[in-house]
Amino acid sequence: MSETILFFSSYLPSPAGKCGFDNNNFMDNKSSEARETLMANLVSAKDKLDEIAQKTLKLVQENKKTNDSFEQVKGRANKLKPEMLAMDIKTLEEEHADLLSDKAGESEFWECLKDQIEQVKGLSYVLKCDCGEEYKVEVNL
């Protein structure tokens, strides 16, 4: 009940020049709300700043990886013969395709040769000499 009296007493007319409610109490509530709002904004800003710092660190790491990769490619390019550096990409791609097809053709050739050797291994022939002797001729690999 005393709280109710205090509440109503703050709205009772006051002596000359003063408001009918307690200014200090009102200002304390307003400043408390403002302080809470400012603290919430401060926490939010700190969180955003931390997020930006993390993104910046990630970006710096990605840039370093990219630069390292670029330097590796640049180092490999410096090792190439000047004739190859002078060639355009399309010509190099054609050369690469030709080399791959040559390799495929070489593999096919070796497979065919192995098959022919297997066929020759199975060959045998019996020769009859005029003297009556028989000779067996075989491929022995």
N, CA, C and O atoms as a GROMACS GRO file, in nm:
protein
  564
    1MET      N    1   0.082  -0.118   0.000
    1MET     CA    2   0.000   0.000   0.000
    1MET      C    3   0.087   0.125   0.000
    1MET      O    4   0.051   0.227  -0.060
    2SER      N    5   0.200   0.118   0.067
    2SER     CA    6   0.289   0.235   0.069
    2SER      C    7   0.343   0.263  -0.070
    2SER      O    8   0.371   0.378  -0.103
    3GLU      N    9   0.358   0.158  -0.154
    3GLU     CA   10   0.403   0.177  -0.291
    3GLU      C   11   0.300   0.256  -0.370
    3GLU      O   12   0.335   0.342  -0.451
    4THR      N   13   0.174   0.225  -0.346
    4THR     CA   14   0.067   0.295  -0.416
    4THR      C   15   0.066   0.442  -0.378
    4THR      O   16   0.045   0.528  -0.463
    5ILE      N   17   0.088   0.471  -0.253
    5ILE     CA   18   0.090   0.609  -0.206
    5ILE      C   19   0.208   0.683  -0.269
    5ILE      O   20   0.195   0.797  -0.313
    6LEU      N   21   0.324   0.616  -0.273
    6LEU     CA   22   0.440   0.680  -0.334
    6LEU      C   23   0.416   0.705  -0.482
    6LEU      O   24   0.455   0.809  -0.535
    7PHE      N   25   0.351   0.612  -0.547
    7PHE     CA   26   0.324   0.627  -0.689
    7PHE      C   27   0.233   0.747  -0.714
    7PHE      O   28   0.261   0.831  -0.800
    8PHE      N   29   0.125   0.754  -0.637
    8PHE     CA   30   0.032   0.865  -0.655
    8PHE      C   31   0.091   0.996  -0.608
    8PHE      O   32   0.060   1.102  -0.662
    9SER      N   33   0.176   0.990  -0.506
    9SER     CA   34   0.232   1.114  -0.454
    9SER      C   35   0.325   1.179  -0.555
    9SER      O   36   0.345   1.300  -0.552
   10SER      N   37   0.382   1.098  -0.645
   10SER     CA   38   0.470   1.157  -0.745
   10SER      C   39   0.391   1.236  -0.848
   10SER      O   40   0.450   1.317  -0.920
   11TYR      N   41   0.260   1.215  -0.857
   11TYR     CA   42   0.178   1.288  -0.952
   11TYR      C   43   0.098   1.401  -0.887
   11TYR      O   44   0.024   1.471  -0.957
   12LEU      N   45   0.112   1.421  -0.757
   12LEU     CA   46   0.040   1.528  -0.688
   12LEU      C   47   0.103   1.662  -0.722
   12LEU      O   48   0.222   1.669  -0.751
   13PRO      N   49   0.025   1.767  -0.717
   13PRO     CA   50   0.081   1.899  -0.746
   13PRO      C   51   0.198   1.928  -0.653
   13PRO      O   52   0.195   1.893  -0.535
   14SER      N   53   0.298   1.993  -0.706
   14SER     CA   54   0.416   2.022  -0.627
   14SER      C   55   0.429   2.173  -0.613
   14SER      O   56   0.356   2.249  -0.677
   15PRO      N   57   0.521   2.212  -0.530
   15PRO     CA   58   0.538   2.356  -0.507
   15PRO      C   59   0.568   2.428  -0.639
   15PRO      O   60   0.598   2.364  -0.740
   16ALA      N   61   0.560   2.555  -0.638
   16ALA     CA   62   0.571   2.639  -0.757
   16ALA      C   63   0.695   2.607  -0.837
   16ALA      O   64   0.805   2.593  -0.782
   17GLY      N   65   0.677   2.594  -0.974
   17GLY     CA   66   0.787   2.574  -1.065
   17GLY      C   67   0.830   2.429  -1.082
   17GLY      O   68   0.922   2.402  -1.158
   18LYS      N   69   0.766   2.337  -1.013
   18LYS     CA   70   0.803   2.197  -1.025
   18LYS      C   71   0.690   2.120  -1.093
   18LYS      O   72   0.573   2.157  -1.081
   19CYS      N   73   0.727   2.013  -1.164
   19CYS     CA   74   0.628   1.931  -1.234
   19CYS      C   75   0.550   1.848  -1.136
   19CYS      O   76   0.587   1.836  -1.019
   20GLY      N   77   0.442   1.791  -1.185
   20GLY     CA   78   0.358   1.710  -1.101
   20GLY      C   79   0.405   1.566  -1.090
   20GLY      O   80   0.335   1.485  -1.029
   21PHE      N   81   0.520   1.527  -1.146
   21PHE     CA   82   0.572   1.391  -1.130
   21PHE      C   83   0.721   1.401  -1.105
   21PHE      O   84   0.782   1.506  -1.126
   22ASP      N   85   0.778   1.293  -1.062
   22ASP     CA   86   0.919   1.291  -1.022
   22ASP      C   87   1.008   1.286  -1.147
   22ASP      O   88   1.014   1.183  -1.215
   23ASN      N   89   1.075   1.394  -1.178
   23ASN     CA   90   1.161   1.402  -1.296
   23ASN      C   91   1.278   1.305  -1.288
   23ASN      O   92   1.316   1.244  -1.388
   24ASN      N   93   1.335   1.291  -1.170
   24ASN     CA   94   1.452   1.204  -1.155
   24ASN      C   95   1.417   1.059  -1.188
   24ASN      O   96   1.493   0.990  -1.256
   25ASN      N   97   1.302   1.015  -1.140
   25ASN     CA   98   1.260   0.878  -1.164
   25ASN      C   99   1.236   0.856  -1.313
   25ASN      O  100   1.275   0.754  -1.368
   26PHE      N  101   1.171   0.952  -1.378
   26PHE     CA  102   1.144   0.943  -1.521
   26PHE      C  103   1.274   0.942  -1.602
   26PHE      O  104   1.290   0.863  -1.694
   27MET      N  105   1.365   1.030  -1.567
   27MET     CA  106   1.492   1.039  -1.637
   27MET      C  107   1.576   0.914  -1.613
   27MET      O  108   1.646   0.866  -1.703
   28ASP      N  109   1.570   0.860  -1.490
   28ASP     CA  110   1.644   0.737  -1.462
   28ASP      C  111   1.593   0.624  -1.550
   28ASP      O  112   1.673   0.545  -1.603
   29ASN      N  113   1.462   0.614  -1.566
   29ASN     CA  114   1.405   0.509  -1.652
   29ASN      C  115   1.446   0.530  -1.797
   29ASN      O  116   1.481   0.434  -1.866
   30LYS      N  117   1.441   0.654  -1.843
   30LYS     CA  118   1.479   0.684  -1.981
   30LYS      C  119   1.627   0.655  -2.003
   30LYS      O  120   1.665   0.594  -2.104
   31SER      N  121   1.711   0.698  -1.911
   31SER     CA  122   1.856   0.675  -1.927
   31SER      C  123   1.887   0.526  -1.915
   31SER      O  124   1.978   0.477  -1.981
   32SER      N  125   1.814   0.454  -1.832
   32SER     CA  126   1.833   0.311  -1.821
   32SER      C  127   1.796   0.241  -1.952
   32SER      O  128   1.867   0.152  -1.997
   33GLU      N  129   1.685   0.283  -2.013
   33GLU     CA  130   1.645   0.226  -2.141
   33GLU      C  131   1.746   0.261  -2.249
   33GLU      O  132   1.781   0.177  -2.333
   34ALA      N  133   1.793   0.385  -2.247
   34ALA     CA  134   1.892   0.428  -2.346
   34ALA      C  135   2.022   0.350  -2.327
   34ALA      O  136   2.085   0.309  -2.425
   35ARG      N  137   2.061   0.329  -2.202
   35ARG     CA  138   2.182   0.253  -2.172
   35ARG      C  139   2.169   0.110  -2.222
   35ARG      O  140   2.262   0.056  -2.282
   36GLU      N  141   2.054   0.050  -2.198
   36GLU     CA  142   2.031  -0.086  -2.245
   36GLU      C  143   2.034  -0.093  -2.398
   36GLU      O  144   2.090  -0.186  -2.456
   37THR      N  145   1.974   0.006  -2.462
   37THR     CA  146   1.975   0.011  -2.609
   37THR      C  147   2.117   0.028  -2.660
   37THR      O  148   2.158  -0.040  -2.754
   38LEU      N  149   2.191   0.119  -2.598
   38LEU     CA  150   2.331   0.140  -2.639
   38LEU      C  151   2.415   0.014  -2.617
   38LEU      O  152   2.498  -0.020  -2.701
   39MET      N  153   2.394  -0.054  -2.505
   39MET     CA  154   2.469  -0.177  -2.478
   39MET      C  155   2.434  -0.285  -2.580
   39MET      O  156   2.521  -0.358  -2.627
   40ALA      N  157   2.306  -0.296  -2.615
   40ALA     CA  158   2.265  -0.394  -2.715
   40ALA      C  159   2.327  -0.360  -2.850
   40ALA      O  160   2.374  -0.449  -2.922
   41ASN      N  161   2.328  -0.231  -2.886
   41ASN     CA  162   2.391  -0.188  -3.010
   41ASN      C  163   2.541  -0.214  -3.008
   41ASN      O  164   2.599  -0.253  -3.109
   42LEU      N  165   2.603  -0.193  -2.893
   42LEU     CA  166   2.746  -0.217  -2.880
   42LEU      C  167   2.779  -0.365  -2.897
   42LEU      O  168   2.874  -0.400  -2.967
   43VAL      N  169   2.701  -0.451  -2.834
   43VAL     CA  170   2.722  -0.596  -2.848
   43VAL      C  171   2.702  -0.638  -2.993
   43VAL      O  172   2.779  -0.717  -3.047
   44SER      N  173   2.598  -0.584  -3.056
   44SER     CA  174   2.572  -0.617  -3.196
   44SER      C  175   2.687  -0.570  -3.285
   44SER      O  176   2.729  -0.642  -3.375
   45ALA      N  177   2.738  -0.451  -3.258
   45ALA     CA  178   2.849  -0.399  -3.338
   45ALA      C  179   2.975  -0.482  -3.317
   45ALA      O  180   3.048  -0.508  -3.412
   46LYS      N  181   3.000  -0.525  -3.193
   46LYS     CA  182   3.117  -0.610  -3.165
   46LYS      C  183   3.104  -0.743  -3.239
   46LYS      O  184   3.202  -0.793  -3.295
   47ASP      N  185   2.984  -0.801  -3.239
   47ASP     CA  186   2.962  -0.927  -3.311
   47ASP      C  187   2.987  -0.910  -3.460
   47ASP      O  188   3.050  -0.994  -3.524
   48LYS      N  189   2.937  -0.799  -3.515
   48LYS     CA  190   2.958  -0.774  -3.657
   48LYS      C  191   3.106  -0.752  -3.687
   48LYS      O  192   3.157  -0.798  -3.790
   49LEU      N  193   3.176  -0.683  -3.597
   49LEU     CA  194   3.319  -0.660  -3.615
   49LEU      C  195   3.396  -0.791  -3.609
   49LEU      O  196   3.489  -0.812  -3.687
   50ASP      N  197   3.359  -0.880  -3.517
   50ASP     CA  198   3.422  -1.012  -3.510
   50ASP      C  199   3.397  -1.091  -3.639
   50ASP      O  200   3.487  -1.157  -3.691
   51GLU      N  201   3.274  -1.084  -3.689
   51GLU     CA  202   3.241  -1.154  -3.813
   51GLU      C  203   3.323  -1.099  -3.930
   51GLU      O  204   3.372  -1.175  -4.013
   52ILE      N  205   3.338  -0.969  -3.936
   52ILE     CA  206   3.417  -0.907  -4.042
   52ILE      C  207   3.563  -0.948  -4.029
   52ILE      O  208   3.630  -0.975  -4.129
   53ALA      N  209   3.614  -0.953  -3.906
   53ALA     CA  210   3.753  -0.994  -3.884
   53ALA      C  211   3.774  -1.138  -3.930
   53ALA      O  212   3.877  -1.169  -3.991
   54GLN      N  213   3.678  -1.227  -3.902
   54GLN     CA  214   3.689  -1.367  -3.945
   54GLN      C  215   3.686  -1.377  -4.098
   54GLN      O  216   3.763  -1.452  -4.157
   55LYS      N  217   3.596  -1.302  -4.160
   55LYS     CA  218   3.586  -1.304  -4.306
   55LYS      C  219   3.714  -1.248  -4.368
   55LYS      O  220   3.761  -1.298  -4.470
   56THR      N  221   3.769  -1.145  -4.306
   56THR     CA  222   3.894  -1.086  -4.356
   56THR      C  223   4.007  -1.187  -4.348
   56THR      O  224   4.085  -1.201  -4.442
   57LEU      N  225   4.017  -1.257  -4.237
   57LEU     CA  226   4.121  -1.359  -4.220
   57LEU      C  227   4.104  -1.469  -4.324
   57LEU      O  228   4.203  -1.513  -4.384
   58LYS      N  229   3.982  -1.513  -4.346
   58LYS     CA  230   3.956  -1.617  -4.445
   58LYS      C  231   3.995  -1.568  -4.584
   58LYS      O  232   4.054  -1.643  -4.662
   59LEU      N  233   3.962  -1.444  -4.615
   59LEU     CA  234   3.995  -1.386  -4.745
   59LEU      C  235   4.147  -1.376  -4.764
   59LEU      O  236   4.198  -1.403  -4.872
   60VAL      N  237   4.218  -1.337  -4.659
   60VAL     CA  238   4.364  -1.328  -4.665
   60VAL      C  239   4.424  -1.466  -4.690
   60VAL      O  240   4.517  -1.480  -4.770
   61GLN      N  241   4.371  -1.569  -4.624
   61GLN     CA  242   4.420  -1.705  -4.644
   61GLN      C  243   4.394  -1.752  -4.787
   61GLN      O  244   4.481  -1.812  -4.850
   62GLU      N  245   4.275  -1.725  -4.839
   62GLU     CA  246   4.243  -1.764  -4.977
   62GLU      C  247   4.333  -1.691  -5.076
   62GLU      O  248   4.378  -1.750  -5.175
   63ASN      N  249   4.360  -1.563  -5.050
   63ASN     CA  250   4.450  -1.486  -5.137
   63ASN      C  251   4.590  -1.545  -5.136
   63ASN      O  252   4.656  -1.552  -5.240
   64LYS      N  253   4.637  -1.589  -5.018
   64LYS     CA  254   4.770  -1.648  -5.008
   64LYS      C  255   4.776  -1.777  -5.089
   64LYS      O  256   4.874  -1.802  -5.160
   65LYS      N  257   4.673  -1.861  -5.077
   65LYS     CA  258   4.669  -1.985  -5.154
   65LYS      C  259   4.671  -1.956  -5.304
   65LYS      O  260   4.742  -2.021  -5.380
   66THR      N  261   4.592  -1.857  -5.345
   66THR     CA  262   4.587  -1.820  -5.487
   66THR      C  263   4.723  -1.771  -5.534
   66THR      O  264   4.769  -1.809  -5.642
   67ASN      N  265   4.786  -1.686  -5.455
   67ASN     CA  266   4.919  -1.636  -5.492
   67ASN      C  267   5.021  -1.749  -5.499
   67ASN      O  268   5.105  -1.751  -5.589
   68ASP      N  269   5.016  -1.842  -5.404
   68ASP     CA  270   5.108  -1.956  -5.407
   68ASP      C  271   5.086  -2.040  -5.533
   68ASP      O  272   5.183  -2.080  -5.599
   69SER      N  273   4.961  -2.065  -5.567
   69SER     CA  274   4.930  -2.142  -5.688
   69SER      C  275   4.980  -2.068  -5.812
   69SER      O  276   5.036  -2.129  -5.904
   70PHE      N  277   4.961  -1.938  -5.814
   70PHE     CA  278   5.006  -1.858  -5.928
   70PHE      C  279   5.158  -1.865  -5.941
   70PHE      O  280   5.211  -1.877  -6.051
   71GLU      N  281   5.228  -1.857  -5.829
   71GLU     CA  282   5.374  -1.864  -5.832
   71GLU      C  283   5.422  -2.001  -5.880
   71GLU      O  284   5.522  -2.010  -5.952
   72GLN      N  285   5.352  -2.108  -5.842
   72GLN     CA  286   5.388  -2.242  -5.888
   72GLN      C  287   5.371  -2.252  -6.040
   72GLN      O  288   5.458  -2.305  -6.109
   73VAL      N  289   5.260  -2.202  -6.091
   73VAL     CA  290   5.236  -2.205  -6.235
   73VAL      C  291   5.340  -2.120  -6.307
   73VAL      O  292   5.393  -2.159  -6.411
   74LYS      N  293   5.369  -2.006  -6.251
   74LYS     CA  294   5.469  -1.916  -6.309
   74LYS      C  295   5.606  -1.984  -6.313
   74LYS      O  296   5.679  -1.971  -6.411
   75GLY      N  297   5.641  -2.056  -6.205
   75GLY     CA  298   5.768  -2.128  -6.201
   75GLY      C  299   5.773  -2.238  -6.305
   75GLY      O  300   5.876  -2.257  -6.370
   76ARG      N  301   5.663  -2.311  -6.323
   76ARG     CA  302   5.659  -2.415  -6.426
   76ARG      C  303   5.666  -2.355  -6.565
   76ARG      O  304   5.728  -2.413  -6.655
   77ALA      N  305   5.604  -2.240  -6.583
   77ALA     CA  306   5.606  -2.175  -6.714
   77ALA      C  307   5.747  -2.130  -6.749
   77ALA      O  308   5.787  -2.134  -6.865
   78ASN      N  309   5.822  -2.087  -6.648
   78ASN     CA  310   5.960  -2.043  -6.673
   78ASN      C  311   6.050  -2.159  -6.715
   78ASN      O  312   6.152  -2.138  -6.780
   79LYS      N  313   6.012  -2.281  -6.680
   79LYS     CA  314   6.091  -2.399  -6.714
   79LYS      C  315   6.064  -2.447  -6.857
   79LYS      O  316   6.138  -2.530  -6.910
   80LEU      N  317   5.959  -2.396  -6.920
   80LEU     CA  318   5.925  -2.440  -7.055
   80LEU      C  319   6.025  -2.385  -7.156
   80LEU      O  320   6.087  -2.281  -7.135
   81LYS      N  321   6.037  -2.457  -7.266
   81LYS     CA  322   6.125  -2.412  -7.374
   81LYS      C  323   6.065  -2.287  -7.438
   81LYS      O  324   5.943  -2.273  -7.444
   82PRO      N  325   6.149  -2.197  -7.486
   82PRO     CA  326   6.098  -2.074  -7.547
   82PRO      C  327   6.005  -2.100  -7.665
   82PRO      O  328   5.913  -2.022  -7.691
   83GLU      N  329   6.029  -2.210  -7.739
   83GLU     CA  330   5.943  -2.241  -7.853
   83GLU      C  331   5.800  -2.268  -7.807
   83GLU      O  332   5.704  -2.229  -7.873
   84MET      N  333   5.788  -2.336  -7.694
   84MET     CA  334   5.655  -2.368  -7.644
   84MET      C  335   5.586  -2.243  -7.591
   84MET      O  336   5.464  -2.227  -7.604
   85LEU      N  337   5.663  -2.155  -7.531
   85LEU     CA  338   5.604  -2.031  -7.479
   85LEU      C  339   5.552  -1.944  -7.593
   85LEU      O  340   5.457  -1.868  -7.576
   86ALA      N  341   5.617  -1.954  -7.708
   86ALA     CA  342   5.577  -1.873  -7.822
   86ALA      C  343   5.450  -1.926  -7.889
   86ALA      O  344   5.384  -1.854  -7.962
   87MET      N  345   5.416  -2.053  -7.864
   87MET     CA  346   5.299  -2.114  -7.927
   87MET      C  347   5.172  -2.065  -7.858
   87MET      O  348   5.171  -2.035  -7.738
   88ASP      N  349   5.066  -2.058  -7.935
   88ASP     CA  350   4.939  -2.020  -7.875
   88ASP      C  351   4.871  -2.143  -7.815
   88ASP      O  352   4.910  -2.257  -7.842
   89ILE      N  353   4.771  -2.120  -7.735
   89ILE     CA  354   4.703  -2.226  -7.661
   89ILE      C  355   4.641  -2.330  -7.755
   89ILE      O  356   4.650  -2.450  -7.729
   90LYS      N  357   4.580  -2.285  -7.863
   90LYS     CA  358   4.513  -2.379  -7.953
   90LYS      C  359   4.614  -2.477  -8.013
   90LYS      O  360   4.587  -2.597  -8.023
   91THR      N  361   4.729  -2.425  -8.052
   91THR     CA  362   4.833  -2.512  -8.109
   91THR      C  363   4.882  -2.611  -8.005
   91THR      O  364   4.903  -2.729  -8.035
   92LEU      N  365   4.901  -2.564  -7.882
   92LEU     CA  366   4.946  -2.653  -7.775
   92LEU      C  367   4.843  -2.762  -7.748
   92LEU      O  368   4.878  -2.878  -7.726
   93GLU      N  369   4.715  -2.725  -7.750
   93GLU     CA  370   4.609  -2.824  -7.729
   93GLU      C  371   4.610  -2.928  -7.841
   93GLU      O  372   4.590  -3.047  -7.816
   94GLU      N  373   4.632  -2.883  -7.964
   94GLU     CA  374   4.638  -2.977  -8.077
   94GLU      C  375   4.758  -3.071  -8.062
   94GLU      O  376   4.746  -3.191  -8.088
   95GLU      N  377   4.872  -3.016  -8.021
   95GLU     CA  378   4.992  -3.098  -7.999
   95GLU      C  379   4.965  -3.203  -7.890
   95GLU      O  380   5.004  -3.319  -7.902
   96HIS      N  381   4.900  -3.160  -7.785
   96HIS     CA  382   4.869  -3.250  -7.674
   96HIS      C  383   4.776  -3.362  -7.722
   96HIS      O  384   4.798  -3.479  -7.689
   97ALA      N  385   4.674  -3.327  -7.799
   97ALA     CA  386   4.581  -3.428  -7.853
   97ALA      C  387   4.655  -3.525  -7.944
   97ALA      O  388   4.629  -3.645  -7.941
   98ASP      N  389   4.746  -3.473  -8.026
   98ASP     CA  390   4.825  -3.560  -8.115
   98ASP      C  391   4.912  -3.657  -8.035
   98ASP      O  392   4.921  -3.775  -8.068
   99LEU      N  393   4.974  -3.606  -7.930
   99LEU     CA  394   5.057  -3.694  -7.846
   99LEU      C  395   4.974  -3.803  -7.781
   99LEU      O  396   5.016  -3.919  -7.774
  100LEU      N  397   4.856  -3.767  -7.734
  100LEU     CA  398   4.769  -3.867  -7.672
  100LEU      C  399   4.726  -3.971  -7.774
  100LEU      O  400   4.722  -4.090  -7.743
  101SER      N  401   4.693  -3.927  -7.895
  101SER     CA  402   4.652  -4.025  -7.996
  101SER      C  403   4.771  -4.111  -8.038
  101SER      O  404   4.754  -4.230  -8.066
  102ASP      N  405   4.892  -4.053  -8.044
  102ASP     CA  406   5.012  -4.133  -8.073
  102ASP      C  407   5.032  -4.240  -7.966
  102ASP      O  408   5.067  -4.354  -7.996
  103LYS      N  409   5.011  -4.201  -7.842
  103LYS     CA  410   5.028  -4.296  -7.732
  103LYS      C  411   4.924  -4.408  -7.744
  103LYS      O  412   4.955  -4.525  -7.722
  104ALA      N  413   4.802  -4.372  -7.777
  104ALA     CA  414   4.696  -4.472  -7.795
  104ALA      C  415   4.731  -4.562  -7.914
  104ALA      O  416   4.712  -4.684  -7.907
  105GLY      N  417   4.781  -4.503  -8.021
  105GLY     CA  418   4.821  -4.581  -8.139
  105GLY      C  419   4.935  -4.675  -8.108
  105GLY      O  420   4.939  -4.788  -8.155
  106GLU      N  421   5.030  -4.627  -8.027
  106GLU     CA  422   5.144  -4.712  -7.988
  106GLU      C  423   5.097  -4.830  -7.904
  106GLU      O  424   5.143  -4.942  -7.923
  107SER      N  425   5.006  -4.803  -7.812
  107SER     CA  426   4.950  -4.912  -7.731
  107SER      C  427   4.880  -5.014  -7.818
  107SER      O  428   4.894  -5.135  -7.798
  108GLU      N  429   4.804  -4.967  -7.914
  108GLU     CA  430   4.734  -5.056  -8.006
  108GLU      C  431   4.834  -5.139  -8.088
  108GLU      O  432   4.814  -5.258  -8.109
  109PHE      N  433   4.942  -5.074  -8.132
  109PHE     CA  434   5.046  -5.144  -8.208
  109PHE      C  435   5.106  -5.258  -8.125
  109PHE      O  436   5.121  -5.369  -8.175
  110TRP      N  437   5.141  -5.231  -7.999
  110TRP     CA  438   5.202  -5.333  -7.914
  110TRP      C  439   5.106  -5.448  -7.887
  110TRP      O  440   5.148  -5.563  -7.882
  111GLU      N  441   4.979  -5.419  -7.869
  111GLU     CA  442   4.880  -5.524  -7.849
  111GLU      C  443   4.870  -5.612  -7.975
  111GLU      O  444   4.864  -5.734  -7.965
  112CYS      N  445   4.868  -5.550  -8.089
  112CYS     CA  446   4.860  -5.623  -8.216
  112CYS      C  447   4.986  -5.710  -8.234
  112CYS      O  448   4.976  -5.824  -8.278
  113LEU      N  449   5.101  -5.655  -8.201
  113LEU     CA  450   5.227  -5.729  -8.212
  113LEU      C  451   5.227  -5.850  -8.119
  113LEU      O  452   5.271  -5.958  -8.158
  114LYS      N  453   5.177  -5.834  -7.998
  114LYS     CA  454   5.169  -5.947  -7.905
  114LYS      C  455   5.079  -6.057  -7.961
  114LYS      O  456   5.111  -6.175  -7.952
  115ASP      N  457   4.966  -6.017  -8.020
  115ASP     CA  458   4.875  -6.115  -8.081
  115ASP      C  459   4.943  -6.189  -8.195
  115ASP      O  460   4.927  -6.311  -8.207
  116GLN      N  461   5.018  -6.120  -8.279
  116GLN     CA  462   5.088  -6.182  -8.390
  116GLN      C  463   5.195  -6.279  -8.341
  116GLN      O  464   5.215  -6.386  -8.399
  117ILE      N  465   5.264  -6.242  -8.233
  117ILE     CA  466   5.366  -6.331  -8.176
  117ILE      C  467   5.301  -6.459  -8.125
  117ILE      O  468   5.356  -6.567  -8.144
  118GLU      N  469   5.186  -6.448  -8.062
  118GLU     CA  470   5.115  -6.566  -8.013
  118GLU      C  471   5.074  -6.656  -8.130
  118GLU      O  472   5.080  -6.778  -8.119
  119GLN      N  473   5.033  -6.596  -8.240
  119GLN     CA  474   4.995  -6.675  -8.357
  119GLN      C  475   5.116  -6.746  -8.417
  119GLN      O  476   5.107  -6.861  -8.460
  120VAL      N  477   5.230  -6.676  -8.420
  120VAL     CA  478   5.351  -6.734  -8.477
  120VAL      C  479   5.402  -6.848  -8.388
  120VAL      O  480   5.457  -6.946  -8.438
  121LYS      N  481   5.384  -6.835  -8.257
  121LYS     CA  482   5.429  -6.940  -8.165
  121LYS      C  483   5.362  -7.073  -8.196
  121LYS      O  484   5.421  -7.179  -8.178
  122GLY      N  485   5.241  -7.068  -8.242
  122GLY     CA  486   5.168  -7.192  -8.271
  122GLY      C  487   5.202  -7.254  -8.406
  122GLY      O  488   5.151  -7.361  -8.439
  123LEU      N  489   5.284  -7.189  -8.482
  123LEU     CA  490   5.317  -7.242  -8.614
  123LEU      C  491   5.421  -7.353  -8.604
  123LEU      O  492   5.519  -7.344  -8.529
  124SER      N  493   5.396  -7.456  -8.679
  124SER     CA  494   5.497  -7.561  -8.695
  124SER      C  495   5.475  -7.621  -8.834
  124SER      O  496   5.364  -7.622  -8.888
  125TYR      N  497   5.582  -7.669  -8.888
  125TYR     CA  498   5.573  -7.722  -9.023
  125TYR      C  499   5.666  -7.843  -9.033
  125TYR      O  500   5.778  -7.841  -8.982
  126VAL      N  501   5.619  -7.946  -9.099
  126VAL     CA  502   5.700  -8.066  -9.116
  126VAL      C  503   5.753  -8.065  -9.260
  126VAL      O  504   5.676  -8.059  -9.355
  127LEU      N  505   5.885  -8.072  -9.273
  127LEU     CA  506   5.950  -8.075  -9.405
  127LEU      C  507   5.998  -8.217  -9.434
  127LEU      O  508   6.051  -8.286  -9.346
  128LYS      N  509   5.979  -8.258  -9.556
  128LYS     CA  510   6.030  -8.389  -9.598
  128LYS      C  511   6.148  -8.364  -9.692
  128LYS      O  512   6.138  -8.294  -9.793
  129CYS      N  513   6.252  -8.420  -9.657
  129CYS     CA  514   6.373  -8.409  -9.738
  129CYS      C  515   6.367  -8.515  -9.849
  129CYS      O  516   6.298  -8.616  -9.837
  130ASP      N  517   6.441  -8.489  -9.957
  130ASP     CA  518   6.446  -8.586 -10.068
  130ASP      C  519   6.507  -8.718 -10.022
  130ASP      O  520   6.484  -8.824 -10.082
  131CYS      N  521   6.583  -8.711  -9.918
  131CYS     CA  522   6.648  -8.831  -9.868
  131CYS      C  523   6.553  -8.915  -9.784
  131CYS      O  524   6.589  -9.026  -9.744
  132GLY      N  525   6.434  -8.865  -9.755
  132GLY     CA  526   6.337  -8.940  -9.679
  132GLY      C  527   6.326  -8.895  -9.532
  132GLY      O  528   6.235  -8.938  -9.461
  133GLU      N  529   6.415  -8.813  -9.490
  133GLU     CA  530   6.407  -8.762  -9.351
  133GLU      C  531   6.298  -8.656  -9.341
  133GLU      O  532   6.270  -8.581  -9.435
  134GLU      N  533   6.236  -8.652  -9.222
  134GLU     CA  534   6.136  -8.548  -9.194
  134GLU      C  535   6.193  -8.454  -9.087
  134GLU      O  536   6.253  -8.498  -8.989
  135TYR      N  537   6.173  -8.329  -9.109
  135TYR     CA  538   6.217  -8.228  -9.014
  135TYR      C  539   6.098  -8.142  -8.973
  135TYR      O  540   6.019  -8.097  -9.056
  136LYS      N  541   6.088  -8.121  -8.843
  136LYS     CA  542   5.978  -8.042  -8.790
  136LYS      C  543   6.034  -7.901  -8.762
  136LYS      O  544   6.130  -7.885  -8.687
  137VAL      N  545   5.974  -7.802  -8.821
  137VAL     CA  546   6.016  -7.662  -8.802
  137VAL      C  547   5.912  -7.594  -8.715
  137VAL      O  548   5.794  -7.592  -8.747
  138GLU      N  549   5.959  -7.537  -8.602
  138GLU     CA  550   5.870  -7.466  -8.510
  138GLU      C  551   5.930  -7.330  -8.474
  138GLU      O  552   6.052  -7.309  -8.479
  139VAL      N  553   5.843  -7.239  -8.438
  139VAL     CA  554   5.889  -7.111  -8.386
  139VAL      C  555   5.898  -7.126  -8.236
  139VAL      O  556   5.801  -7.162  -8.171
  140ASN      N  557   6.013  -7.100  -8.182
  140ASN     CA  558   6.036  -7.114  -8.039
  140ASN      C  559   6.082  -6.978  -7.984
  140ASN      O  560   6.197  -6.937  -8.003
  141LEU      N  561   5.992  -6.910  -7.917
  141LEU     CA  562   6.024  -6.777  -7.862
  141LEU      C  563   6.035  -6.783  -7.712
  141LEU      O  564   6.061  -6.682  -7.647
   0.00000   0.00000   0.00000
